[in-house]
C-alpha cells in the first residue's frame, strides 16, 4: 500500500505565505507525476499545480506567479510554496501521486492524500 501525508496548512492573512508538503511512503518503485489539487466548499476539486519526475511543471492560471511546485525525488516528497495568498485560495488542498510499484511501466496507480486545510482570512 502507498500513503500520502500532507502537512503545512493553516490560517494565514491575505498576502501571507504557506509551504505545503506531501510525503509518499509504502510500496513505491518510482513516482511519475505529482500534483496539488484543491476543493473549496460547494466547488469541484481543481488542479492547482503538477510536476513530472523530470521537473516539468504546470499551473492553474489563478496561481501562476504566486505558487511554486517542487519535488525531492529521493524523499518522494512534493512541495507547494504559496505566496501572496488571497481569500479565494481558501480550500482543502490535496496531494496526488501517480505511482509505479514495479519496473513494469504498464501499471501505474493513483493515490491521494487526506487533505490539508488552507484558510486565508483577516
N, CA and C atoms as an extended XYZ file, in Angstrom:
366
Properties=species:S:1:pos:R:3:atomname:S:1:resname:S:1:resid:I:1 pbc="F F F"
N         0.845       -1.195        0.000 N   UNK     1
C         0.000        0.000        0.000 CA  UNK     1
C         0.879        1.244        0.000 C   UNK     1
N         0.294        2.346       -0.435 N   UNK     2
C         1.016        3.627       -0.504 CA  UNK     2
C         0.232        4.663        0.280 C   UNK     2
N         0.940        5.455        1.053 N   UNK     3
C         0.316        6.528        1.816 CA  UNK     3
C         0.922        7.866        1.418 C   UNK     3
N         0.053        8.865        1.330 N   UNK     4
C         0.481       10.252        1.112 CA  UNK     4
C         0.064       11.056        2.332 C   UNK     4
N         1.010       11.735        2.936 N   UNK     5
C         0.732       12.516        4.135 CA  UNK     5
C         1.085       13.966        3.870 C   UNK     5
N         0.070       14.840        3.952 N   UNK     6
C         0.270       16.270        3.719 CA  UNK     6
C         0.478       16.989        5.046 C   UNK     6
N         1.144       18.115        4.967 N   UNK     7
C         1.327       18.976        6.136 CA  UNK     7
C         1.554       20.398        5.658 C   UNK     7
N         1.423       21.350        6.601 N   UNK     8
C         1.753       22.733        6.283 CA  UNK     8
C         0.580       23.665        6.111 C   UNK     8
N        -0.627       23.147        6.158 N   UNK     9
C        -1.782       24.022        6.030 CA  UNK     9
C        -1.999       24.843        7.285 C   UNK     9
N        -2.959       25.771        7.212 N   UNK    10
C        -3.258       26.582        8.374 CA  UNK    10
C        -4.018       27.830        8.016 C   UNK    10
N        -4.084       28.741        8.981 N   UNK    11
C        -4.750       30.023        8.816 CA  UNK    11
C        -3.709       31.097        8.556 C   UNK    11
N        -3.909       31.893        7.524 N   UNK    12
C        -2.957       32.937        7.168 CA  UNK    12
C        -3.714       34.171        6.691 C   UNK    12
N        -3.140       35.327        6.909 N   UNK    13
C        -3.762       36.562        6.456 CA  UNK    13
C        -3.540       36.766        4.960 C   UNK    13
N        -4.419       37.513        4.316 N   UNK    14
C        -4.201       37.826        2.895 CA  UNK    14
C        -2.817       38.428        2.675 C   UNK    14
N        -2.178       37.964        1.612 N   UNK    15
C        -0.819       38.397        1.330 CA  UNK    15
C         0.249       37.527        1.954 C   UNK    15
N        -0.156       36.623        2.819 N   UNK    16
C         0.791       35.746        3.502 CA  UNK    16
C         1.209       34.558        2.669 C   UNK    16
N         2.015       33.690        3.295 N   UNK    17
C         2.575       32.527        2.603 CA  UNK    17
C         2.441       31.280        3.465 C   UNK    17
N         2.385       30.157        2.798 N   UNK    18
C         2.432       28.855        3.436 CA  UNK    18
C         3.214       27.907        2.534 C   UNK    18
N         3.872       26.938        3.146 N   UNK    19
C         4.551       25.900        2.379 CA  UNK    19
C         3.924       24.559        2.719 C   UNK    19
N         3.307       23.953        1.735 N   UNK    20
C         2.690       22.651        1.912 CA  UNK    20
C         3.675       21.555        1.510 C   UNK    20
N         3.634       20.450        2.242 N   UNK    21
C         4.474       19.293        1.931 CA  UNK    21
C         3.611       18.053        1.834 C   UNK    21
N         4.055       17.114        1.004 N   UNK    22
C         3.356       15.841        0.870 CA  UNK    22
C         4.407       14.749        0.686 C   UNK    22
N         4.465       13.837        1.645 N   UNK    23
C         5.439       12.748        1.606 CA  UNK    23
C         4.744       11.438        1.295 C   UNK    23
N         5.272       10.725        0.308 N   UNK    24
C         4.730        9.419       -0.070 CA  UNK    24
C         5.597        8.319        0.527 C   UNK    24
N         4.936        7.260        0.981 N   UNK    25
C         5.663        6.133        1.552 CA  UNK    25
C         4.912        4.845        1.251 C   UNK    25
N         5.637        3.717        1.404 N   UNK    26
C         4.997        2.427        1.176 CA  UNK    26
C         5.625        1.695        0.014 C   UNK    26
N         4.821        0.937       -0.699 N   UNK    27
C         5.274        0.088       -1.783 CA  UNK    27
C         5.471        0.918       -3.056 C   UNK    27
N         6.627        1.583       -3.156 N   UNK    28
C         6.902        2.504       -4.256 CA  UNK    28
C         8.170        2.091       -4.993 C   UNK    28
N         8.055        1.882       -6.316 N   UNK    29
C         9.238        1.704       -7.145 CA  UNK    29
C         9.692        3.061       -7.672 C   UNK    29
N         8.739        3.816       -8.186 N   UNK    30
C         9.017        5.179       -8.643 CA  UNK    30
C         7.704        5.957       -8.676 C   UNK    30
N         7.834        7.267       -8.710 N   UNK    31
C         6.665        8.131       -8.803 CA  UNK    31
C         6.763        8.947      -10.072 C   UNK    31
N         5.730        8.912      -10.881 N   UNK    32
C         5.708        9.693      -12.107 CA  UNK    32
C         5.287       11.114      -11.747 C   UNK    32
N         4.098       11.513      -12.126 N   UNK    33
C         3.651       12.870      -11.824 CA  UNK    33
C         3.178       12.986      -10.381 C   UNK    33
N         3.410       14.165       -9.805 N   UNK    34
C         2.851       14.511       -8.507 CA  UNK    34
C         2.158       15.856       -8.667 C   UNK    34
N         1.144       16.080       -7.849 N   UNK    35
C         0.420       17.328       -8.009 CA  UNK    35
C        -0.364       17.723       -6.789 C   UNK    35
N        -0.802       18.961       -6.822 N   UNK    36
C        -1.659       19.517       -5.776 CA  UNK    36
C        -2.993       19.927       -6.409 C   UNK    36
N        -4.061       19.552       -5.740 N   UNK    37
C        -5.418       19.932       -6.122 CA  UNK    37
C        -6.043       20.638       -4.920 C   UNK    37
N        -7.120       21.345       -5.160 N   UNK    38
C        -7.831       21.969       -4.049 CA  UNK    38
C        -9.335       21.918       -4.290 C   UNK    38
N       -10.050       21.939       -3.187 N   UNK    39
C       -11.505       21.926       -3.260 CA  UNK    39
C       -12.067       22.875       -2.223 C   UNK    39
N       -12.753       23.897       -2.706 N   UNK    40
C       -13.415       24.854       -1.832 CA  UNK    40
C       -14.850       24.385       -1.592 C   UNK    40
N       -15.472       24.842       -0.510 N   UNK    41
C       -16.853       24.426       -0.216 CA  UNK    41
C       -17.789       24.732       -1.381 C   UNK    41
N       -18.556       23.730       -1.781 N   UNK    42
C       -19.526       23.914       -2.855 CA  UNK    42
C       -18.943       23.919       -4.246 C   UNK    42
N       -17.637       23.661       -4.364 N   UNK    43
C       -16.989       23.682       -5.683 CA  UNK    43
C       -16.339       22.333       -5.969 C   UNK    43
N       -16.055       22.111       -7.256 N   UNK    44
C       -15.378       20.886       -7.647 CA  UNK    44
C       -13.890       20.971       -7.337 C   UNK    44
N       -13.287       19.801       -7.164 N   UNK    45
C       -11.847       19.760       -6.964 CA  UNK    45
C       -11.166       20.202       -8.261 C   UNK    45
N       -10.131       21.029       -8.121 N   UNK    46
C        -9.447       21.560       -9.293 CA  UNK    46
C        -7.933       21.405       -9.155 C   UNK    46
N        -7.267       21.288      -10.290 N   UNK    47
C        -5.816       21.209      -10.306 CA  UNK    47
C        -5.226       22.567       -9.951 C   UNK    47
N        -4.263       22.560       -9.051 N   UNK    48
C        -3.516       23.764       -8.700 CA  UNK    48
C        -2.175       23.770       -9.437 C   UNK    48
N        -1.427       22.682       -9.296 N   UNK    49
C        -0.115       22.586       -9.938 CA  UNK    49
C         0.303       21.131      -10.002 C   UNK    49
N         1.116       20.807      -11.009 N   UNK    50
C         1.635       19.454      -11.127 CA  UNK    50
C         3.085       19.509      -11.571 C   UNK    50
N         3.796       18.400      -11.320 N   UNK    51
C         5.201       18.323      -11.687 CA  UNK    51
C         5.530       16.882      -12.056 C   UNK    51
N         6.274       16.718      -13.156 N   UNK    52
C         6.666       15.385      -13.587 CA  UNK    52
C         7.928       14.953      -12.857 C   UNK    52
N         8.308       13.693      -13.051 N   UNK    53
C         9.534       13.207      -12.417 CA  UNK    53
C        10.756       13.935      -12.951 C   UNK    53
N        10.653       14.465      -14.161 N   UNK    54
C        11.758       15.217      -14.741 CA  UNK    54
C        11.768       16.685      -14.376 C   UNK    54
N        10.732       17.135      -13.678 N   UNK    55
C        10.715       18.513      -13.202 CA  UNK    55
C         9.875       19.478      -14.027 C   UNK    55
N         9.190       19.001      -15.047 N   UNK    56
C         8.313       19.886      -15.814 CA  UNK    56
C         7.075       20.219      -14.988 C   UNK    56
N         6.694       21.487      -15.008 N   UNK    57
C         5.604       21.947      -14.156 CA  UNK    57
C         4.440       22.504      -14.966 C   UNK    57
N         3.285       22.504      -14.314 N   UNK    58
C         2.066       23.048      -14.905 CA  UNK    58
C         1.273       23.705      -13.785 C   UNK    58
N         0.707       24.888      -14.060 N   UNK    59
C        -0.016       25.634      -13.033 CA  UNK    59
C        -1.390       26.071      -13.542 C   UNK    59
N        -2.335       26.152      -12.629 N   UNK    60
C        -3.606       26.790      -12.941 CA  UNK    60
C        -3.353       28.273      -13.145 C   UNK    60
N        -4.113       28.872      -14.046 N   UNK    61
C        -3.908       30.298      -14.326 CA  UNK    61
C        -4.065       31.150      -13.066 C   UNK    61
N        -4.944       30.736      -12.180 N   UNK    62
C        -5.247       31.535      -10.988 CA  UNK    62
C        -4.088       31.605      -10.003 C   UNK    62
N        -3.110       30.714      -10.129 N   UNK    63
C        -1.998       30.701       -9.166 CA  UNK    63
C        -0.645       31.002       -9.812 C   UNK    63
N        -0.615       31.159      -11.117 N   UNK    64
C         0.654       31.428      -11.798 CA  UNK    64
C         1.300       32.688      -11.251 C   UNK    64
N         2.590       32.604      -10.975 N   UNK    65
C         3.321       33.736      -10.435 CA  UNK    65
C         3.236       33.861       -8.923 C   UNK    65
N         2.351       33.101       -8.297 N   UNK    66
C         2.227       33.163       -6.828 CA  UNK    66
C         2.614       31.841       -6.165 C   UNK    66
N         2.326       30.733       -6.809 N   UNK    67
C         2.618       29.410       -6.247 CA  UNK    67
C         3.767       28.762       -7.012 C   UNK    67
N         4.549       27.959       -6.297 N   UNK    68
C         5.640       27.206       -6.919 CA  UNK    68
C         5.619       25.775       -6.423 C   UNK    68
N         5.583       24.836       -7.355 N   UNK    69
C         5.624       23.423       -7.009 CA  UNK    69
C         7.037       22.898       -7.222 C   UNK    69
N         7.477       22.022       -6.337 N   UNK    70
C         8.794       21.406       -6.464 CA  UNK    70
C         8.731       20.011       -5.847 C   UNK    70
N         9.764       19.210       -6.096 N   UNK    71
C         9.770       17.865       -5.531 CA  UNK    71
C        11.182       17.420       -5.234 C   UNK    71
N        11.275       16.512       -4.272 N   UNK    72
C        12.534       15.867       -3.915 CA  UNK    72
C        12.338       14.389       -4.205 C   UNK    72
N        12.863       13.925       -5.326 N   UNK    73
C        12.624       12.537       -5.729 CA  UNK    73
C        13.231       11.540       -4.742 C   UNK    73
N        14.345       11.894       -4.136 N   UNK    74
C        14.985       10.989       -3.185 CA  UNK    74
C        14.117       10.770       -1.944 C   UNK    74
N        13.294       11.779       -1.629 N   UNK    75
C        12.431       11.692       -0.443 CA  UNK    75
C        10.982       11.390       -0.804 C   UNK    75
N        10.689       11.216       -2.099 N   UNK    76
C         9.305       11.000       -2.555 CA  UNK    76
C         8.371       12.073       -1.993 C   UNK    76
N         8.815       13.289       -2.048 N   UNK    77
C         8.075       14.398       -1.443 CA  UNK    77
C         7.860       15.504       -2.464 C   UNK    77
N         6.664       16.087       -2.425 N   UNK    78
C         6.341       17.220       -3.266 CA  UNK    78
C         5.968       18.395       -2.370 C   UNK    78
N         6.326       19.587       -2.807 N   UNK    79
C         6.091       20.803       -2.036 CA  UNK    79
C         5.258       21.786       -2.862 C   UNK    79
N         4.531       22.645       -2.158 N   UNK    80
C         3.834       23.741       -2.810 CA  UNK    80
C         4.082       25.001       -1.988 C   UNK    80
N         4.874       25.894       -2.521 N   UNK    81
C         5.103       27.191       -1.886 CA  UNK    81
C         4.019       28.134       -2.373 C   UNK    81
N         3.231       28.627       -1.436 N   UNK    82
C         2.134       29.521       -1.783 CA  UNK    82
C         2.438       30.911       -1.238 C   UNK    82
N         2.493       31.897       -2.117 N   UNK    83
C         2.776       33.278       -1.743 CA  UNK    83
C         1.627       34.180       -2.167 C   UNK    83
N         1.595       35.369       -1.594 N   UNK    84
C         0.555       36.353       -1.950 CA  UNK    84
C        -0.829       35.724       -1.906 C   UNK    84
N        -1.104       35.024       -0.832 N   UNK    85
C        -2.369       34.299       -0.732 CA  UNK    85
C        -3.560       35.238       -0.690 C   UNK    85
N        -4.643       34.783       -1.296 N   UNK    86
C        -5.881       35.546       -1.380 CA  UNK    86
C        -7.002       34.758       -0.694 C   UNK    86
N        -8.060       35.427       -0.256 N   UNK    87
C        -9.184       34.693        0.352 CA  UNK    87
C        -9.740       33.607       -0.570 C   UNK    87
N        -9.697       33.824       -1.864 N   UNK    88
C       -10.220       32.817       -2.797 CA  UNK    88
C        -9.323       31.587       -2.911 C   UNK    88
N        -8.163       31.610       -2.281 N   UNK    89
C        -7.312       30.421       -2.226 CA  UNK    89
C        -7.732       29.481       -1.093 C   UNK    89
N        -8.674       29.918       -0.278 N   UNK    90
C        -9.156       29.082        0.825 CA  UNK    90
C        -9.783       27.801        0.296 C   UNK    90
N        -9.285       26.671        0.779 N   UNK    91
C        -9.756       25.371        0.297 CA  UNK    91
C        -9.037       24.271        1.077 C   UNK    91
N        -9.499       23.043        0.867 N   UNK    92
C        -8.724       21.886        1.300 CA  UNK    92
C        -7.795       21.517        0.142 C   UNK    92
N        -6.516       21.414        0.430 N   UNK    93
C        -5.511       21.104       -0.581 CA  UNK    93
C        -5.138       19.634       -0.480 C   UNK    93
N        -5.215       18.931       -1.620 N   UNK    94
C        -4.939       17.500       -1.684 CA  UNK    94
C        -3.705       17.249       -2.551 C   UNK    94
N        -2.911       16.300       -2.107 N   UNK    95
C        -1.765       15.829       -2.869 CA  UNK    95
C        -2.173       14.601       -3.667 C   UNK    95
N        -1.643       14.475       -4.866 N   UNK    96
C        -1.921       13.321       -5.743 CA  UNK    96
C        -0.611       12.827       -6.321 C   UNK    96
N        -0.471       11.510       -6.378 N   UNK    97
C         0.745       10.919       -6.944 CA  UNK    97
C         0.399        9.763       -7.855 C   UNK    97
N         1.127        9.657       -8.955 N   UNK    98
C         0.995        8.540       -9.888 CA  UNK    98
C         2.192        7.626       -9.644 C   UNK    98
N         1.912        6.454       -9.100 N   UNK    99
C         2.951        5.579       -8.546 CA  UNK    99
C         3.115        4.304       -9.366 C   UNK    99
N         4.359        3.937       -9.567 N   UNK   100
C         4.680        2.610      -10.107 CA  UNK   100
C         5.210        1.755       -8.957 C   UNK   100
N         4.663        0.561       -8.814 N   UNK   101
C         5.082       -0.312       -7.721 CA  UNK   101
C         6.177       -1.282       -8.160 C   UNK   101
N         6.335       -1.439       -9.495 N   UNK   102
C         7.398       -2.273      -10.050 CA  UNK   102
C         7.991       -1.563      -11.260 C   UNK   102
N         8.962       -2.182      -11.895 N   UNK   103
C         9.595       -1.591      -13.065 CA  UNK   103
C         8.696       -1.677      -14.308 C   UNK   103
N         7.601       -2.418      -14.244 N   UNK   104
C         6.685       -2.550      -15.375 CA  UNK   104
C         5.926       -1.242      -15.555 C   UNK   104
N         6.237       -0.511      -16.645 N   UNK   105
C         5.647        0.802      -16.852 CA  UNK   105
C         4.188        0.746      -17.279 C   UNK   105
N         3.677       -0.476      -17.521 N   UNK   106
C         2.266       -0.571      -17.920 CA  UNK   106
C         1.327       -0.321      -16.763 C   UNK   106
N         1.813       -0.437      -15.545 N   UNK   107
C         0.942       -0.363      -14.391 CA  UNK   107
C         1.305        0.829      -13.516 C   UNK   107
N         0.363        1.756      -13.433 N   UNK   108
C         0.511        2.918      -12.572 CA  UNK   108
C        -0.746        3.056      -11.724 C   UNK   108
N        -0.559        3.563      -10.539 N   UNK   109
C        -1.663        3.680       -9.589 CA  UNK   109
C        -1.727        5.116       -9.089 C   UNK   109
N        -2.941        5.622       -8.920 N   UNK   110
C        -3.144        6.985       -8.438 CA  UNK   110
C        -3.518        6.949       -6.962 C   UNK   110
N        -2.805        7.745       -6.197 N   UNK   111
C        -3.082        7.859       -4.768 CA  UNK   111
C        -3.318        9.317       -4.406 C   UNK   111
N        -4.152        9.503       -3.381 N   UNK   112
C        -4.473       10.837       -2.875 CA  UNK   112
C        -4.139       10.917       -1.386 C   UNK   112
N        -3.757       12.100       -0.965 N   UNK   113
C        -3.600       12.345        0.455 CA  UNK   113
C        -4.945       12.673        1.089 C   UNK   113
N        -4.924       12.877        2.401 N   UNK   114
C        -6.153       13.109        3.149 CA  UNK   114
C        -6.591       14.571        3.091 C   UNK   114
N        -5.717       15.440        2.647 N   UNK   115
C        -6.054       16.853        2.533 CA  UNK   115
C        -5.566       17.677        3.710 C   UNK   115
N        -5.233       18.929        3.432 N   UNK   116
C        -4.839       19.871        4.473 CA  UNK   116
C        -5.563       21.188        4.210 C   UNK   116
N        -6.124       21.754        5.263 N   UNK   117
C        -6.943       22.962        5.122 CA  UNK   117
C        -6.056       24.204        5.039 C   UNK   117
N        -6.322       25.037        4.053 N   UNK   118
C        -5.692       26.353        3.944 CA  UNK   118
C        -6.812       27.389        4.013 C   UNK   118
N        -6.710       28.274        4.989 N   UNK   119
C        -7.703       29.324        5.164 CA  UNK   119
C        -7.004       30.681        5.111 C   UNK   119
N        -7.462       31.526        4.201 N   UNK   120
C        -6.882       32.860        4.040 CA  UNK   120
C        -7.931       33.876        4.476 C   UNK   120
N        -7.669       34.519        5.597 N   UNK   121
C        -8.658       35.430        6.164 CA  UNK   121
C        -7.978       36.412        7.095 C   UNK   121
N        -8.528       37.614        7.141 N   UNK   122
C        -8.022       38.615        8.082 CA  UNK   122
C        -8.816       38.568        9.377 C   UNK   122
